[in-house]
Amino acid sequence: MRPGELIASDRPAQPTELAAAWATLAQVMDPEVPVVSVVDLGIVRDLDWQAGHLHVVVTPTYSGCPATEVIESDIRDALEQAGFRAPHLERKLTPAWSTDWITEGGRERLRAYGIAPPQGSASKRSLLGESPVVVCPQCASTHTDVLSEFGSTACKALYRCRECLEPFDYFKCI
């Protein structure tokens, strides 16, 4: 029996059903950074059951993210393939997504992929007006320079390491 087939009425979901949905979503990768899942990015904010259907709350990394519709479609497709019939997705823009929501596992996968993960707490940095110390994902040097505030996507900046001389993306604190 598939997880979604277990829900045929408005009865409360079993913990194993929600765990199965979370496990399914942990396999849905971000289309722009295909090494981190939507769960690792923290854009899936909540799962519950409403009117016999899985209800998924999604907050895009920013309101104008061009990948938002693709991500939502990928989430819906993965859940339906796992047996969750007609999942309902709710796009929630408040509170706004923050890089603080990225899991430690997601940060490690970004680093291994060659993208410097956001450093520290976004909310604390913005209050203090601090610039991040960006660590090179190739050699771990802190001797890095920003080349452009805009990297391969709007949520990344382009940096260069002064030690290994490699350019790399830095996932900006938001």
Residue pairs with C-beta under 8 A, 6 or more apart in sequence:
2 82
2 83
3 16
3 17
3 20
3 21
3 24
3 82
3 83
3 84
4 54
4 79
4 80
4 82
4 83
4 84
4 85
4 87
5 83
5 85
6 14
6 17
7 13
7 17
7 49
7 52
7 53
7 54
7 84
7 85
8 52
9 52
10 49
10 51
10 52
12 49
13 48
13 49
18 47
18 48
20 82
21 47
21 54
21 56
21 79
21 82
21 84
22 39
22 47
24 78
24 79
24 82
24 84
25 37
25 38
25 39
25 44
25 47
25 56
25 75
25 78
25 79
26 37
26 39
26 40
27 37
27 78
28 37
28 38
28 39
28 71
28 74
28 75
28 78
29 35
29 36
29 37
29 38
29 74
30 36
30 37
30 38
30 41
30 67
30 71
31 67
31 70
31 71
31 74
32 67
32 152
32 153
33 110
33 113
33 115
35 109
35 110
35 112
35 113
36 102
36 106
36 109
36 110
37 106
38 44
38 58
38 71
38 74
38 75
39 103
40 102
40 103
40 105
40 106
40 109
41 61
41 101
41 102
41 106
42 97
42 98
42 100
42 101
42 102
42 103
42 106
43 58
43 59
43 60
43 61
43 71
43 97
43 101
44 56
44 57
44 58
44 75
45 57
45 58
45 59
45 92
46 55
46 56
46 57
47 54
47 55
47 56
47 57
48 54
48 55
49 55
50 88
53 84
53 85
53 86
53 87
53 88
54 79
54 84
54 87
54 88
55 87
55 88
55 90
56 75
56 79
56 87
56 88
56 89
56 90
57 90
57 92
58 71
58 72
58 75
58 89
58 90
58 91
58 92
59 91
59 92
59 93
59 95
59 96
59 97
60 67
60 68
60 71
60 91
60 93
60 97
61 97
61 155
61 174
62 96
62 97
62 154
62 155
62 174
63 93
63 96
64 154
65 154
65 155
68 91
72 89
72 91
75 87
75 89
76 87
76 89
79 87
80 86
80 87
96 174
97 174
98 122
98 123
98 174
99 118
99 122
99 171
99 172
99 173
99 174
100 121
100 122
100 123
102 110
102 117
102 118
102 171
106 117
107 117
107 118
108 117
110 116
110 117
110 137
110 171
111 117
111 137
112 137
113 137
114 137
114 138
114 168
114 169
115 137
115 156
115 168
115 169
115 170
115 171
116 134
116 135
116 136
116 137
116 144
116 159
116 168
116 169
116 170
116 171
117 171
118 132
118 170
118 171
118 172
118 173
118 174
119 132
119 133
119 134
119 135
119 173
120 130
120 132
120 173
121 173
122 173
122 174
125 132
125 173
126 173
132 170
132 173
133 142
134 142
134 144
134 146
134 159
134 170
135 141
135 142
135 144
136 142
136 143
136 144
136 159
136 161
136 163
136 164
136 166
136 168
137 168
138 161
138 164
138 166
138 168
139 161
139 163
139 164
139 166
141 161
141 162
141 163
141 164
143 161
143 162
143 163
144 159
144 160
144 161
144 162
145 159
145 160
145 162
146 157
146 158
146 159
146 170
147 158
147 159
147 160
147 167
148 157
148 158
149 157
150 156
150 157
150 158
151 157
151 158
151 169
151 170
152 158
152 169
155 171
155 172
155 174
156 169
156 170
156 171
156 172
157 169
157 170
157 172
158 167
158 168
158 169
158 170
159 167
159 168
159 169
159 170
160 166
160 167
160 168
161 167
161 168
